[in-house]
Amino acid sequence: MPRHVYYYELLATPFGEAATALAGDPRHWLPEPAEPSGEAWLVDLRADGALPGSLARRRGIVRVGPVPERSLPIDDGQATTNGQGAGLLRPVRWEAADASEVFPVLSADLELAALQGGGCQLSLMGTYRPPLSVVGEATDRLLGHRVAEATVRRFVLDVAARLARNDVTANR
């Protein structure tokens, strides 16, 4: 049975600037270090707080999809609105780089939404299916879901920090 994960972070960065960065080259917003690997990226995925020390870090293969047509276009750093506010989606999918058969694959949307009064919200909404059938389901109930939530939380926080840093750098 698929499991759902969600996390969000608020950014003081203006939506147009953050959206321009998120719509661009993933090397500028994926958690560092992000190394190109064919059509994907090798990224350190971390489950801080869910597992001790080095067990909390796993190298992942992250695939980033194009900005879908349902996202609102950005013109010269300014986002258009549809009466419901501005938004941008980037589909992401990740899996473990090693021993991938024992780790779940996450499929998600990374969404950036404009907030009234300035700033924006970055969120990741996705699903994963625990590996290893019945054993994987039991392990997921005991520990796996906490690891998945911690990994999503760290990913969103790292991307948010990169988007905020792009804003600071752009204003210098």
Summary of the structure (lengths in Angstrom):
residues: 172
radius of gyration: 16.4
end to end distance: 48.5
largest distance: 53.9
contacts: 530
relative contact order: 0.26
helix: 33%
strand: 36%
